[in-house]
Amino acid sequence: MRSPIRGPTMTETATIRMRTIFEAKYQRFRERLRRRLGSDALAVEVLHETWLRLERIGEISTIQKPESYLFRMALNEAADLRQADSRKLSPSEIEVVRHMMDETLDPERIADARRELEELAAALNELTPRRKAIFLLARVHEMKHADIAAEFGISPRMVEKELVQALQHCSQRLGRKVIRRFGPGLPKES
């Protein structure tokens, strides 16, 4: 038994017609897009993506103005490409991120930071319990001196003295210079 030969369906004919129009008007579409988008390379890329979209959509019903439809498809592709490009990082942003990653993931820096933390922990453990607690409350928990004073039943001035002693001890153990962030400033010159 012979199978009947089947001709193209209505939707296949419409799809073939759209492809034929696209191919025939390619140069005209390219020129219009180049003027509209300001770049021949972008126009070619958009037309390529439009062709691929035309291949993917498969069945197309009969369209009254196929040239306008195809050009609108191309403009939509251009908008999609621009939107995708806007989500990408610029070369300078990529360079900044790369340098940030270099700094944060450097094994030597990580090892140095861990060693320094261990030295700080050892220096803190050498302090008296009250001095250590004052240091942690002031520097880690950022508690106000007046609140620390109330916590320990001492004056805010005593809190400052304890904190200065703790900072001097820790900086000496870590081989660093103390930078004062509280108390009276340097005397003003007259």
C-alpha positions as CSV (number, residue, x, y, z in Angstrom):
1,M,0.0,0.0,0.0
2,R,1.4,3.4,-1.0
3,S,1.4,6.3,1.4
4,P,-0.2,9.4,0.1
5,I,2.3,12.2,-0.7
6,R,1.5,15.1,1.5
7,G,2.0,18.8,0.4
8,P,3.0,21.6,2.8
9,T,0.4,22.7,5.3
10,M,-0.9,26.2,5.6
11,T,1.4,27.0,8.5
12,E,4.5,25.5,6.8
13,T,3.8,27.6,3.8
14,A,3.6,30.7,5.9
15,T,6.9,29.9,7.6
16,I,8.6,29.2,4.3
17,R,7.2,32.5,3.0
18,M,8.6,34.4,6.0
19,R,12.0,32.9,5.5
20,T,12.0,33.8,1.8
21,I,11.0,37.4,2.6
22,F,13.7,37.6,5.3
23,E,16.4,36.4,2.9
24,A,15.2,38.6,0.0
25,K,15.0,41.8,2.2
26,Y,18.1,41.0,4.3
27,Q,20.2,43.9,3.0
28,R,17.4,46.4,3.5
29,F,16.8,45.1,7.0
30,R,20.5,45.4,7.7
31,E,20.7,49.0,6.5
32,R,17.6,50.0,8.5
33,L,19.0,48.4,11.6
34,R,22.4,49.9,11.1
35,R,20.9,53.4,11.0
36,R,18.6,52.6,14.0
37,L,21.2,50.9,16.1
38,G,24.3,52.9,15.1
39,S,26.4,49.8,14.3
40,D,26.7,47.5,11.4
41,A,28.1,44.7,13.5
42,L,25.2,45.0,15.9
43,A,22.7,45.0,13.0
44,V,24.3,41.8,11.6
45,E,24.2,40.1,15.0
46,V,20.6,41.1,15.5
47,L,19.6,39.7,12.1
48,H,21.4,36.5,12.9
49,E,19.5,36.2,16.1
50,T,16.2,37.1,14.3
51,W,16.9,34.3,11.8
52,L,17.5,31.8,14.6
53,R,14.3,33.0,16.3
54,L,12.4,32.6,13.1
55,E,13.7,29.0,12.9
56,R,12.6,28.3,16.4
57,I,9.1,29.6,16.3
58,G,8.0,26.9,13.9
59,E,4.4,27.4,12.9
60,I,3.4,30.8,11.9
61,S,-0.1,31.8,10.9
62,T,-0.6,34.1,8.0
63,I,0.7,37.6,8.7
64,Q,-0.7,40.6,6.9
65,K,2.6,42.7,6.8
66,P,5.5,40.2,6.9
67,E,8.2,42.8,6.4
68,S,7.0,44.9,9.3
69,Y,6.6,41.8,11.4
70,L,10.2,40.7,10.6
71,F,11.6,44.2,11.3
72,R,9.7,44.3,14.6
73,M,11.2,40.9,15.5
74,A,14.7,42.3,14.8
75,L,14.1,45.3,17.0
76,N,12.9,43.0,19.8
77,E,16.1,41.0,19.4
78,A,18.1,44.2,19.6
79,A,16.3,45.2,22.8
80,D,17.0,41.7,24.2
81,L,20.7,42.0,23.4
82,R,21.0,45.4,24.9
83,Q,19.2,44.2,28.1
84,A,21.6,41.2,28.3
85,D,24.6,43.5,27.8
86,S,23.4,45.9,30.5
87,R,23.6,43.0,33.0
88,K,27.2,42.2,32.1
89,L,30.1,43.8,33.9
90,S,32.2,46.4,32.1
91,P,35.9,45.6,31.6
92,S,36.8,48.1,34.4
93,E,34.3,46.4,36.8
94,I,35.7,43.0,36.0
95,E,39.2,44.3,36.7
96,V,38.1,45.6,40.1
97,V,36.4,42.3,41.0
98,R,39.5,40.4,39.9
99,H,41.8,42.5,42.1
100,M,39.4,42.1,45.0
101,M,39.5,38.4,44.6
102,D,43.3,38.4,44.3
103,E,43.5,40.2,47.6
104,T,40.9,38.2,49.5
105,L,41.9,34.8,48.3
106,D,45.7,35.2,48.6
107,P,46.8,32.2,50.8
108,E,49.7,34.1,52.2
109,R,47.5,37.0,53.4
110,I,45.0,34.5,54.9
111,A,47.8,32.8,56.7
112,D,49.2,36.1,58.0
113,A,45.8,37.2,59.2
114,R,45.3,33.9,61.0
115,R,48.7,34.2,62.6
116,E,48.0,37.8,63.7
117,L,44.6,36.8,65.2
118,E,46.3,34.0,67.2
119,E,48.9,36.5,68.5
120,L,46.1,39.0,69.4
121,A,44.2,36.2,71.3
122,A,47.4,35.3,73.1
123,A,48.0,39.0,74.0
124,L,44.4,39.4,75.3
125,N,44.7,36.3,77.4
126,E,47.7,37.9,79.2
127,L,45.5,40.8,80.3
128,T,43.7,40.8,83.6
129,P,40.1,39.6,83.2
130,R,38.6,43.1,83.8
131,R,41.0,44.7,81.3
132,K,40.3,42.1,78.7
133,A,36.6,42.5,79.2
134,I,36.8,46.3,78.8
135,F,38.9,45.9,75.7
136,L,36.4,43.5,74.1
137,L,33.4,45.6,75.1
138,A,34.9,48.8,73.7
139,R,36.6,47.5,70.6
140,V,34.6,44.4,69.5
141,H,31.1,45.3,70.8
142,E,31.6,49.0,70.3
143,M,30.1,49.8,73.7
144,K,30.3,53.4,75.0
145,H,32.8,54.1,77.8
146,A,30.0,55.4,80.1
147,D,28.1,52.1,79.6
148,I,31.2,50.0,80.3
149,A,31.9,52.1,83.4
150,A,28.4,51.5,84.7
151,E,28.8,47.8,84.0
152,F,31.9,47.5,86.1
153,G,31.1,50.2,88.7
154,I,34.1,52.4,87.7
155,S,34.5,55.8,86.2
156,P,34.6,56.4,82.5
157,R,38.2,57.8,83.0
158,M,39.2,54.4,84.6
159,V,37.7,52.7,81.5
160,E,39.9,54.8,79.3
161,K,43.0,54.0,81.4
162,E,42.3,50.3,81.3
163,L,41.7,50.5,77.6
164,V,44.9,52.4,77.0
165,Q,46.8,49.7,79.0
166,A,45.2,46.9,77.0
167,L,45.9,48.6,73.6
168,Q,49.5,49.3,74.6
169,H,50.0,45.7,75.6
170,C,48.4,44.2,72.5
171,S,50.2,46.6,70.1
172,Q,53.5,45.8,71.8
173,R,53.0,42.1,71.4
174,L,51.9,42.5,67.7
175,G,54.7,44.9,67.0
176,R,52.4,47.7,66.1
177,K,52.1,51.4,66.9
178,V,49.1,52.5,69.0
179,I,46.8,54.9,67.3
180,R,44.6,56.7,69.8
181,R,40.9,57.0,68.8
182,F,39.7,58.6,72.0
183,G,40.7,60.9,74.8
184,P,42.3,64.3,74.5
185,G,43.8,65.2,71.1
186,L,47.2,66.6,70.5
187,P,47.9,70.0,72.0
188,K,47.0,72.8,69.6
189,E,49.8,75.1,68.5
190,S,49.2,78.8,69.1
